Amino acid sequence: MKAHNNNKGLAMKRHPLRCVLLSSALLLAPVIAAHAATTDKTIALSNNYAGNAWRQNMLTSWQQTTDKAVKTGVIASADSFTTGENQATEQAAQIQNLILQGYSAIVIDAASPTALNGAVKQACDAGIVVVSFDGVVTEPCAYRISMDFKQSGVDQMDFLAKKYPTGANVLEVRGLAGVSVDELIHSGIEAGAQKHPNLKIVGSVNGNWSQTAAQKAVAGVLPSLPKIDAVVTQGDDGYGAAQAFTAAGRPTPTIIFGNREEELSWWKKQKDATGYQSFSISSAPSISSLAFWVAQQLLDGKQMPHDLTSPAVSVTQDSLESSLKGVEKGGIVSQVYSVDDVAKLQATAAR
């Protein structure tokens, strides 16, 4: 599949395979008959950001899934576009350009839950199916696929409450400001703090879901903070936080991770050396392939609810080593989705 240029001439670059789980298991996805009703349909991916491992793996998953779907005649094309800057205005313009290009469906990882609603409504009014995932939009005509990000924040605090029954000082490393995923996880952290009043949030920084940014942000705030017992994160920032503590000569706290290989490898090294205990949770980057199949099924005339919840993927102390075995360097623990999983999501939503 060859990526086309968007309205600002910014085509998404190809990204190498990062995760063995994707490369091996995607081959097992069921092949839909080439005479599917969607064989002449076109789908576009609108992505607002590609600056971390999760987004890179997400784009790889989309590429692998759609390449096979095009090759087997399920769909005519499934091009992907990434904006040059993480700006909602730029992504809105990108979506408007995709409308003009006449795509049958647009799949969106959104920069904002609300700022894209105007462009999304224009797409729906033009008869285009719109499926948002990960960073979802609130426009009623769009479909939304997302894990329960708020619950993932609560889960982090629940883990820490068990580990520190007498209380702990907690540093929160947030993601990209203004993005719905960041706001939802943060709301879960806040809910967890209310649930467990002995856990005190004593500082908060934005790590932008990036190891480099997280290390810099944590290093900048550490001198002003008391002893930190634990760090809650959002993914692709745990290893950076650990590096900041090491560089500052401060004791390593319990850091909650986001399933990235670098984070899990560091955790395993500490576990082998000192018995270090932690927990890791994240959305699977292959959710992009699930969003593709939802769009394809909608184009094929299938009915489904507008809100679908994908499962979180977690790694525990007991599953750490087995989880790492399936991930290449730079990859993320994930799971593979196929068209069959759409029906499972529908069944879950109907409960």
LINBELUR-V971295 format. One record per backbone hydrogen bond with DSSP energy under -1.0 kcal/mol. NH is the residue of the N-H (numbers start at 1). CO is the residue of the C=O. If there is no record, write none. Layout:
# LINBELUR-V971295
<<NH/CO> <NH/CO>>
This chain:
# LINBELUR-V971295
<<9/6> <21/326> <23/19> <24/20> <25/21> <26/22> <28/25> <29/26> <36/33> <39/36> <41/38> <43/77> <44/105> <45/79> <46/107> <47/81> <56/52> <57/53> <58/54> <59/55> <60/56> <61/57> <62/58> <63/59> <64/60> <65/61> <66/62> <67/63> <68/64> <69/65> <70/66> <71/67> <72/68> <73/70> <74/69> <75/69> <76/41> <77/41> <81/45> <83/47> <87/85> <91/87> <92/88> <93/89> <94/90> <95/91> <96/92> <97/93> <98/94> <99/95> <100/96> <101/97> <102/99> <103/98> <104/42> <105/42> <106/129> <107/44> <108/131> <109/46> <110/135> <117/114> <120/116> <121/117> <122/118> <123/119> <124/120> <125/121> <126/122> <127/124> <128/123> <129/104> <131/106> <132/143> <133/108> <134/145> <135/133> <138/113> <142/139> <143/130> <144/306> <145/132> <146/308> <149/147> <152/148> <153/149> <154/150> <155/151> <156/152> <157/153> <158/154> <159/155> <160/156> <161/157> <162/158> <163/159> <164/160> <167/164> <168/198> <170/200> <171/230> <172/203> <173/232> <174/205> <179/176> <183/179> <184/180> <185/181> <186/182> <187/183> <188/184> <189/185> <190/186> <191/187> <192/188> <193/189> <194/190> <195/191> <196/192> <199/196> <200/168> <202/170> <205/172> <207/174> <210/207> <214/210> <215/211> <216/212> <217/213> <218/214> <219/215> <220/216> <221/217> <222/218> <224/221> <225/222> <229/169> <230/169> <231/254> <232/171> <241/237> <242/238> <243/239> <244/240> <245/241> <246/242> <247/243> <248/244> <249/246> <250/245> <254/229> <256/231> <257/279> <261/331> <264/260> <265/261> <266/262> <267/263> <268/264> <269/265> <270/266> <271/267> <272/268> <273/269> <274/270> <275/271> <276/270> <280/315> <281/257> <282/313> <287/284> <288/285> <289/286> <290/286> <291/287> <292/288> <293/289> <294/290> <295/291> <296/292> <297/293> <298/294> <299/295> <300/296> <301/298> <302/297> <308/144> <313/282> <315/280> <320/316> <323/319> <324/320> <325/321> <327/324> <331/328> <333/259> <341/338> <342/339> <344/340> <345/341> <346/342> <347/343> <348/344> <349/345> <350/346> <351/348>>
